[in-house]
Amino acid sequence: MEQLFAYGTLKDKDIQETIFGRILKGVPETLVGYVVNVIHIEEEFGVEQYPIITPTENQQDTINGILYELTEEQLQQADTYEGIHYKRIQVQLQSNQTAWVYSATT
């Protein structure tokens, strides 16, 4: 199983139902040394804003999110959902667990 830290739309139950065909069970977790910023993505009906993490190297900066356990297939489904503007990277969480998280490709 793979660990995925979600801080934005992947926490949404409707989104999970659409992507994975079910609602995921997760546990609260914290990512240290990052902040959430905004990325602008051109969509079919205009430009939308989405959250994106940015490293700061400051241990005082934290992001609260949810840690989910996914299969490799579900992780690939999440990759498809996130699209070309996000890339999957590994991070160390406050609990010392390693997890995947989505960051900006640029």
N, CA, C and O atoms as a GROMACS GRO file, in nm:
protein
  424
    1MET      N    1   0.084  -0.119   0.000
    1MET     CA    2   0.000   0.000   0.000
    1MET      C    3   0.089   0.125   0.000
    1MET      O    4   0.202   0.125   0.048
    2GLU      N    5   0.032   0.231  -0.055
    2GLU     CA    6   0.102   0.359  -0.065
    2GLU      C    7   0.035   0.460   0.029
    2GLU      O    8  -0.085   0.452   0.055
    3GLN      N    9   0.113   0.554   0.081
    3GLN     CA   10   0.062   0.659   0.167
    3GLN      C   11   0.049   0.788   0.085
    3GLN      O   12   0.143   0.826   0.015
    4LEU      N   13  -0.065   0.854   0.094
    4LEU     CA   14  -0.087   0.981   0.024
    4LEU      C   15  -0.137   1.085   0.123
    4LEU      O   16  -0.238   1.066   0.190
    5PHE      N   17  -0.065   1.197   0.131
    5PHE     CA   18  -0.106   1.310   0.215
    5PHE      C   19  -0.188   1.404   0.129
    5PHE      O   20  -0.139   1.455   0.028
    6ALA      N   21  -0.312   1.429   0.170
    6ALA     CA   22  -0.401   1.518   0.095
    6ALA      C   23  -0.425   1.644   0.176
    6ALA      O   24  -0.450   1.638   0.297
    7TYR      N   25  -0.418   1.759   0.108
    7TYR     CA   26  -0.437   1.888   0.174
    7TYR      C   27  -0.540   1.974   0.102
    7TYR      O   28  -0.576   2.082   0.149
    8GLY      N   29  -0.589   1.927  -0.012
    8GLY     CA   30  -0.681   2.008  -0.094
    8GLY      C   31  -0.800   1.928  -0.140
    8GLY      O   32  -0.870   1.865  -0.060
    9THR      N   33  -0.822   1.929  -0.271
    9THR     CA   34  -0.944   1.869  -0.327
    9THR      C   35  -0.953   1.718  -0.306
    9THR      O   36  -1.063   1.663  -0.306
   10LEU      N   37  -0.840   1.650  -0.289
   10LEU     CA   38  -0.846   1.506  -0.268
   10LEU      C   39  -0.907   1.467  -0.133
   10LEU      O   40  -0.936   1.350  -0.109
   11LYS      N   41  -0.927   1.565  -0.046
   11LYS     CA   42  -0.997   1.538   0.081
   11LYS      C   43  -1.148   1.538   0.063
   11LYS      O   44  -1.222   1.490   0.149
   12ASP      N   45  -1.196   1.592  -0.049
   12ASP     CA   46  -1.338   1.606  -0.075
   12ASP      C   47  -1.402   1.470  -0.105
   12ASP      O   48  -1.355   1.397  -0.193
   13LYS      N   49  -1.508   1.437  -0.032
   13LYS     CA   50  -1.571   1.306  -0.046
   13LYS      C   51  -1.632   1.285  -0.186
   13LYS      O   52  -1.626   1.173  -0.238
   14ASP      N   53  -1.688   1.389  -0.246
   14ASP     CA   54  -1.743   1.377  -0.382
   14ASP      C   55  -1.633   1.349  -0.483
   14ASP      O   56  -1.651   1.269  -0.575
   15ILE      N   57  -1.520   1.415  -0.467
   15ILE     CA   58  -1.405   1.393  -0.556
   15ILE      C   59  -1.355   1.249  -0.540
   15ILE      O   60  -1.328   1.182  -0.639
   16GLN      N   61  -1.344   1.204  -0.416
   16GLN     CA   62  -1.298   1.067  -0.390
   16GLN      C   63  -1.392   0.965  -0.455
   16GLN      O   64  -1.347   0.869  -0.516
   17GLU      N   65  -1.521   0.988  -0.441
   17GLU     CA   66  -1.620   0.897  -0.500
   17GLU      C   67  -1.603   0.892  -0.652
   17GLU      O   68  -1.613   0.785  -0.712
   18THR      N   69  -1.578   1.006  -0.714
   18THR     CA   70  -1.560   1.013  -0.859
   18THR      C   71  -1.432   0.943  -0.903
   18THR      O   72  -1.433   0.866  -0.999
   19ILE      N   73  -1.321   0.968  -0.832
   19ILE     CA   74  -1.191   0.913  -0.873
   19ILE      C   75  -1.177   0.765  -0.838
   19ILE      O   76  -1.136   0.684  -0.922
   20PHE      N   77  -1.211   0.731  -0.714
   20PHE     CA   78  -1.183   0.597  -0.663
   20PHE      C   79  -1.306   0.507  -0.654
   20PHE      O   80  -1.294   0.386  -0.630
   21GLY      N   81  -1.424   0.565  -0.673
   21GLY     CA   82  -1.546   0.486  -0.662
   21GLY      C   83  -1.587   0.458  -0.519
   21GLY      O   84  -1.675   0.376  -0.493
   22ARG      N   85  -1.522   0.527  -0.426
   22ARG     CA   86  -1.554   0.510  -0.284
   22ARG      C   87  -1.498   0.628  -0.206
   22ARG      O   88  -1.416   0.704  -0.256
   23ILE      N   89  -1.542   0.640  -0.081
   23ILE     CA   90  -1.488   0.743   0.007
   23ILE      C   91  -1.374   0.680   0.087
   23ILE      O   92  -1.390   0.573   0.145
   24LEU      N   93  -1.261   0.747   0.088
   24LEU     CA   94  -1.142   0.695   0.156
   24LEU      C   95  -1.150   0.719   0.307
   24LEU      O   96  -1.211   0.814   0.354
   25LYS      N   97  -1.086   0.630   0.380
   25LYS     CA   98  -1.069   0.649   0.524
   25LYS      C   99  -0.926   0.695   0.547
   25LYS      O  100  -0.831   0.637   0.495
   26GLY      N  101  -0.912   0.802   0.625
   26GLY     CA  102  -0.779   0.855   0.651
   26GLY      C  103  -0.765   0.902   0.794
   26GLY      O  104  -0.860   0.901   0.872
   27VAL      N  105  -0.644   0.944   0.828
   27VAL     CA  106  -0.616   0.995   0.962
   27VAL      C  107  -0.553   1.134   0.949
   27VAL      O  108  -0.479   1.160   0.854
   28PRO      N  109  -0.583   1.222   1.043
   28PRO     CA  110  -0.523   1.356   1.040
   28PRO      C  111  -0.370   1.346   1.048
   28PRO      O  112  -0.316   1.262   1.119
   29GLU      N  113  -0.303   1.432   0.973
   29GLU     CA  114  -0.157   1.433   0.971
   29GLU      C  115  -0.111   1.575   0.940
   29GLU      O  116  -0.190   1.657   0.893
   30THR      N  117   0.016   1.603   0.967
   30THR     CA  118   0.071   1.737   0.946
   30THR      C  119   0.200   1.727   0.865
   30THR      O  120   0.285   1.641   0.888
   31LEU      N  121   0.211   1.818   0.768
   31LEU     CA  122   0.332   1.832   0.688
   31LEU      C  123   0.405   1.955   0.739
   31LEU      O  124   0.348   2.064   0.745
   32VAL      N  125   0.531   1.939   0.776
   32VAL     CA  126   0.611   2.046   0.836
   32VAL      C  127   0.708   2.102   0.733
   32VAL      O  128   0.765   2.028   0.653
   33GLY      N  129   0.727   2.235   0.737
   33GLY     CA  130   0.822   2.300   0.648
   33GLY      C  131   0.764   2.337   0.512
   33GLY      O  132   0.838   2.359   0.416
   34TYR      N  133   0.632   2.343   0.505
   34TYR     CA  134   0.561   2.380   0.382
   34TYR      C  135   0.446   2.474   0.416
   34TYR      O  136   0.396   2.475   0.529
   35VAL      N  137   0.405   2.552   0.317
   35VAL     CA  138   0.284   2.633   0.326
   35VAL      C  139   0.200   2.605   0.202
   35VAL      O  140   0.249   2.555   0.101
   36VAL      N  141   0.071   2.639   0.212
   36VAL     CA  142  -0.018   2.624   0.098
   36VAL      C  143  -0.029   2.759   0.027
   36VAL      O  144  -0.060   2.861   0.089
   37ASN      N  145  -0.004   2.758  -0.101
   37ASN     CA  146  -0.023   2.875  -0.186
   37ASN      C  147  -0.132   2.842  -0.287
   37ASN      O  148  -0.202   2.742  -0.274
   38VAL      N  149  -0.145   2.926  -0.388
   38VAL     CA  150  -0.249   2.908  -0.489
   38VAL      C  151  -0.185   2.896  -0.626
   38VAL      O  152  -0.090   2.968  -0.658
   39ILE      N  153  -0.236   2.806  -0.706
   39ILE     CA  154  -0.194   2.793  -0.845
   39ILE      C  155  -0.315   2.825  -0.932
   39ILE      O  156  -0.427   2.787  -0.899
   40HIS      N  157  -0.293   2.896  -1.042
   40HIS     CA  158  -0.401   2.931  -1.134
   40HIS      C  159  -0.394   2.838  -1.255
   40HIS      O  160  -0.292   2.830  -1.323
   41ILE      N  161  -0.503   2.769  -1.282
   41ILE     CA  162  -0.510   2.674  -1.392
   41ILE      C  163  -0.625   2.713  -1.484
   41ILE      O  164  -0.738   2.736  -1.440
   42GLU      N  165  -0.593   2.720  -1.613
   42GLU     CA  166  -0.697   2.753  -1.711
   42GLU      C  167  -0.784   2.631  -1.734
   42GLU      O  168  -0.737   2.525  -1.775
   43GLU      N  169  -0.911   2.648  -1.707
   43GLU     CA  170  -1.011   2.542  -1.724
   43GLU      C  171  -1.098   2.577  -1.844
   43GLU      O  172  -1.080   2.680  -1.908
   44GLU      N  173  -1.193   2.491  -1.874
   44GLU     CA  174  -1.282   2.510  -1.989
   44GLU      C  175  -1.358   2.642  -1.983
   44GLU      O  176  -1.378   2.707  -2.085
   45PHE      N  177  -1.399   2.683  -1.862
   45PHE     CA  178  -1.482   2.804  -1.848
   45PHE      C  179  -1.410   2.918  -1.779
   45PHE      O  180  -1.475   3.007  -1.724
   46GLY      N  181  -1.277   2.919  -1.782
   46GLY     CA  182  -1.201   3.028  -1.722
   46GLY      C  183  -1.087   2.977  -1.635
   46GLY      O  184  -1.059   2.858  -1.631
   47VAL      N  185  -1.023   3.069  -1.567
   47VAL     CA  186  -0.909   3.035  -1.482
   47VAL      C  187  -0.960   3.007  -1.340
   47VAL      O  188  -1.035   3.086  -1.282
   48GLU      N  189  -0.918   2.893  -1.286
   48GLU     CA  190  -0.956   2.853  -1.150
   48GLU      C  191  -0.833   2.852  -1.059
   48GLU      O  192  -0.720   2.836  -1.106
   49GLN      N  193  -0.857   2.871  -0.930
   49GLN     CA  194  -0.750   2.867  -0.831
   49GLN      C  195  -0.756   2.733  -0.756
   49GLN      O  196  -0.863   2.686  -0.717
   50TYR      N  197  -0.638   2.673  -0.738
   50TYR     CA  198  -0.627   2.547  -0.664
   50TYR      C  199  -0.513   2.559  -0.564
   50TYR      O  200  -0.418   2.633  -0.587
   51PRO      N  201  -0.522   2.487  -0.452
   51PRO     CA  202  -0.413   2.491  -0.354
   51PRO      C  203  -0.290   2.416  -0.405
   51PRO      O  204  -0.301   2.318  -0.478
   52ILE      N  205  -0.174   2.464  -0.364
   52ILE     CA  206  -0.047   2.400  -0.399
   52ILE      C  207   0.051   2.420  -0.284
   52ILE      O  208   0.056   2.528  -0.225
   53ILE      N  209   0.127   2.317  -0.251
   53ILE     CA  210   0.225   2.330  -0.142
   53ILE      C  211   0.355   2.389  -0.194
   53ILE      O  212   0.394   2.366  -0.308
   54THR      N  213   0.420   2.465  -0.107
   54THR     CA  214   0.549   2.525  -0.138
   54THR      C  215   0.641   2.502  -0.018
   54THR      O  216   0.604   2.533   0.095
   55PRO      N  217   0.761   2.447  -0.041
   55PRO     CA  218   0.853   2.427   0.071
   55PRO      C  219   0.909   2.559   0.122
   55PRO      O  220   0.936   2.650   0.044
   56THR      N  221   0.925   2.569   0.253
   56THR     CA  222   0.980   2.690   0.314
   56THR      C  223   1.107   2.663   0.394
   56THR      O  224   1.184   2.755   0.422
   57GLU      N  225   1.130   2.537   0.431
   57GLU     CA  226   1.242   2.498   0.517
   57GLU      C  227   1.225   2.552   0.660
   57GLU      O  228   1.313   2.534   0.743
   58ASN      N  229   1.112   2.618   0.688
   58ASN     CA  230   1.084   2.671   0.821
   58ASN      C  231   0.998   2.570   0.896
   58ASN      O  232   0.886   2.541   0.854
   59GLN      N  233   1.049   2.518   1.006
   59GLN     CA  234   0.977   2.417   1.083
   59GLN      C  235   0.850   2.471   1.150
   59GLN      O  236   0.768   2.394   1.200
   60GLN      N  237   0.836   2.604   1.151
   60GLN     CA  238   0.715   2.665   1.207
   60GLN      C  239   0.599   2.661   1.108
   60GLN      O  240   0.483   2.675   1.147
   61ASP      N  241   0.630   2.641   0.981
   61ASP     CA  242   0.526   2.635   0.876
   61ASP      C  243   0.473   2.492   0.868
   61ASP      O  244   0.549   2.397   0.852
   62THR      N  245   0.342   2.479   0.880
   62THR     CA  246   0.281   2.345   0.875
   62THR      C  247   0.153   2.347   0.793
   62THR      O  248   0.088   2.450   0.778
   63ILE      N  249   0.119   2.230   0.741
   63ILE     CA  250  -0.005   2.211   0.667
   63ILE      C  251  -0.078   2.093   0.731
   63ILE      O  252  -0.022   1.984   0.743
   64ASN      N  253  -0.202   2.115   0.771
   64ASN     CA  254  -0.283   2.007   0.823
   64ASN      C  255  -0.356   1.941   0.707
   64ASN      O  256  -0.409   2.008   0.619
   65GLY      N  257  -0.358   1.810   0.708
   65GLY     CA  258  -0.425   1.735   0.602
   65GLY      C  259  -0.466   1.598   0.652
   65GLY      O  260  -0.477   1.574   0.772
   66ILE      N  261  -0.489   1.510   0.556
   66ILE     CA  262  -0.532   1.374   0.587
   66ILE      C  263  -0.438   1.277   0.517
   66ILE      O  264  -0.402   1.296   0.401
   67LEU      N  265  -0.398   1.173   0.588
   67LEU     CA  266  -0.313   1.069   0.533
   67LEU      C  267  -0.401   0.950   0.496
   67LEU      O  268  -0.471   0.894   0.580
   68TYR      N  269  -0.395   0.913   0.367
   68TYR     CA  270  -0.474   0.801   0.317
   68TYR      C  271  -0.381   0.688   0.274
   68TYR      O  272  -0.267   0.712   0.233
   69GLU      N  273  -0.431   0.566   0.284
   69GLU     CA  274  -0.360   0.450   0.233
   69GLU      C  275  -0.428   0.409   0.103
   69GLU      O  276  -0.548   0.382   0.100
   70LEU      N  277  -0.349   0.404  -0.006
   70LEU     CA  278  -0.402   0.373  -0.137
   70LEU      C  279  -0.327   0.257  -0.200
   70LEU      O  280  -0.212   0.230  -0.165
   71THR      N  281  -0.392   0.189  -0.293
   71THR     CA  282  -0.322   0.091  -0.374
   71THR      C  283  -0.243   0.165  -0.482
   71THR      O  284  -0.264   0.284  -0.503
   72GLU      N  285  -0.153   0.095  -0.548
   72GLU     CA  286  -0.077   0.154  -0.658
   72GLU      C  287  -0.173   0.201  -0.768
   72GLU      O  288  -0.152   0.307  -0.827
   73GLU      N  289  -0.276   0.123  -0.795
   73GLU     CA  290  -0.375   0.160  -0.897
   73GLU      C  291  -0.448   0.289  -0.858
   73GLU      O  292  -0.469   0.376  -0.943
   74GLN      N  293  -0.486   0.302  -0.732
   74GLN     CA  294  -0.554   0.423  -0.686
   74GLN      C  295  -0.461   0.544  -0.693
   74GLN      O  296  -0.504   0.655  -0.723
   75LEU      N  297  -0.333   0.522  -0.665
   75LEU     CA  298  -0.235   0.631  -0.675
   75LEU      C  299  -0.224   0.678  -0.820
   75LEU      O  300  -0.213   0.798  -0.846
   76GLN      N  301  -0.227   0.586  -0.914
   76GLN     CA  302  -0.226   0.622  -1.056
   76GLN      C  303  -0.353   0.700  -1.094
   76GLN      O  304  -0.348   0.792  -1.175
   77GLN      N  305  -0.466   0.661  -1.036
   77GLN     CA  306  -0.591   0.734  -1.060
   77GLN      C  307  -0.580   0.877  -1.007
   77GLN      O  308  -0.628   0.971  -1.070
   78ALA      N  309  -0.518   0.893  -0.891
   78ALA     CA  310  -0.496   1.027  -0.835
   78ALA      C  311  -0.404   1.109  -0.924
   78ALA      O  312  -0.425   1.229  -0.943
   79ASP      N  313  -0.300   1.045  -0.980
   79ASP     CA  314  -0.210   1.114  -1.073
   79ASP      C  315  -0.288   1.168  -1.192
   79ASP      O  316  -0.269   1.282  -1.233
   80THR      N  317  -0.376   1.086  -1.248
   80THR     CA  318  -0.457   1.127  -1.362
   80THR      C  319  -0.546   1.244  -1.324
   80THR      O  320  -0.559   1.340  -1.400
   81TYR      N  321  -0.608   1.237  -1.207
   81TYR     CA  322  -0.694   1.345  -1.160
   81TYR      C  323  -0.616   1.476  -1.146
   81TYR      O  324  -0.664   1.581  -1.188
   82GLU      N  325  -0.498   1.470  -1.087
   82GLU     CA  326  -0.419   1.592  -1.062
   82GLU      C  327  -0.369   1.654  -1.192
   82GLU      O  328  -0.352   1.776  -1.199
   83GLY      N  329  -0.346   1.575  -1.294
   83GLY     CA  330  -0.313   1.628  -1.426
   83GLY      C  331  -0.171   1.681  -1.440
   83GLY      O  332  -0.083   1.650  -1.359
   84ILE      N  333  -0.150   1.761  -1.543
   84ILE     CA  334  -0.016   1.805  -1.582
   84ILE      C  335   0.041   1.918  -1.495
   84ILE      O  336   0.160   1.945  -1.501
   85HIS      N  337  -0.043   1.982  -1.415
   85HIS     CA  338   0.004   2.096  -1.335
   85HIS      C  339   0.062   2.055  -1.200
   85HIS      O  340   0.122   2.136  -1.129
   86TYR      N  341   0.042   1.928  -1.164
   86TYR     CA  342   0.091   1.877  -1.036
   86TYR      C  343   0.184   1.758  -1.060
   86TYR      O  344   0.168   1.683  -1.156
   87LYS      N  345   0.282   1.743  -0.970
   87LYS     CA  346   0.367   1.625  -0.972
   87LYS      C  347   0.363   1.563  -0.833
   87LYS      O  348   0.341   1.632  -0.733
   88ARG      N  349   0.383   1.434  -0.828
   88ARG     CA  350   0.381   1.361  -0.701
   88ARG      C  351   0.524   1.354  -0.648
   88ARG      O  352   0.615   1.308  -0.718
   89ILE      N  353   0.543   1.399  -0.522
   89ILE     CA  354   0.674   1.393  -0.457
   89ILE      C  355   0.660   1.323  -0.322
   89ILE      O  356   0.550   1.315  -0.267
   90GLN      N  357   0.771   1.273  -0.270
   90GLN     CA  358   0.769   1.213  -0.136
   90GLN      C  359   0.813   1.315  -0.033
   90GLN      O  360   0.906   1.393  -0.055
   91VAL      N  361   0.744   1.313   0.081
   91VAL     CA  362   0.775   1.403   0.192
   91VAL      C  363   0.775   1.325   0.322
   91VAL      O  364   0.719   1.216   0.332
   92GLN      N  365   0.839   1.384   0.422
   92GLN     CA  366   0.839   1.329   0.557
   92GLN      C  367   0.736   1.407   0.638
   92GLN      O  368   0.741   1.530   0.644
   93LEU      N  369   0.643   1.336   0.699
   93LEU     CA  370   0.538   1.399   0.778
   93LEU      C  371   0.582   1.417   0.923
   93LEU      O  372   0.684   1.364   0.965
   94GLN      N  373   0.504   1.492   0.997
   94GLN     CA  374   0.536   1.519   1.138
   94GLN      C  375   0.551   1.389   1.218
   94GLN      O  376   0.630   1.383   1.312
   95SER      N  377   0.474   1.287   1.181
   95SER     CA  378   0.480   1.158   1.251
   95SER      C  379   0.599   1.073   1.209
   95SER      O  380   0.614   0.959   1.253
   96ASN      N  381   0.685   1.129   1.122
   96ASN     CA  382   0.802   1.061   1.065
   96ASN      C  383   0.768   0.958   0.959
   96ASN      O  384   0.856   0.886   0.912
   97GLN      N  385   0.641   0.949   0.920
   97GLN     CA  386   0.602   0.862   0.810
   97GLN      C  387   0.638   0.932   0.678
   97GLN      O  388   0.637   1.055   0.670
   98THR      N  389   0.670   0.854   0.577
   98THR     CA  390   0.694   0.906   0.444
   98THR      C  391   0.566   0.888   0.362
   98THR      O  392   0.502   0.783   0.368
   99ALA      N  393   0.530   0.991   0.287
   99ALA     CA  394   0.407   0.985   0.208
   99ALA      C  395   0.426   1.059   0.077
   99ALA      O  396   0.515   1.143   0.063
  100TRP      N  397   0.342   1.027  -0.019
  100TRP     CA  398   0.333   1.103  -0.143
  100TRP      C  399   0.247   1.226  -0.120
  100TRP      O  400   0.155   1.224  -0.038
  101VAL      N  401   0.276   1.332  -0.192
  101VAL     CA  402   0.195   1.454  -0.189
  101VAL      C  403   0.209   1.519  -0.326
  101VAL      O  404   0.308   1.496  -0.396
  102TYR      N  405   0.112   1.599  -0.364
  102TYR     CA  406   0.117   1.667  -0.493
  102TYR      C  407   0.166   1.810  -0.478
  102TYR      O  408   0.119   1.886  -0.393
  103SER      N  409   0.263   1.847  -0.563
  103SER     CA  410   0.323   1.980  -0.565
  103SER      C  411   0.318   2.032  -0.709
  103SER      O  412   0.283   1.958  -0.801
  104ALA      N  413   0.352   2.157  -0.728
  104ALA     CA  414   0.349   2.217  -0.862
  104ALA      C  415   0.460   2.157  -0.949
  104ALA      O  416   0.568   2.124  -0.901
  105THR      N  417   0.430   2.143  -1.078
  105THR     CA  418   0.529   2.090  -1.172
  105THR      C  419   0.634   2.193  -1.208
  105THR      O  420   0.742   2.157  -1.254
  106THR      N  421   0.603   2.320  -1.189
  106THR     CA  422   0.699   2.425  -1.226
  106THR      C  423   0.772   2.480  -1.107
  106THR      O  424   0.855   2.569  -1.122
   0.00000   0.00000   0.00000
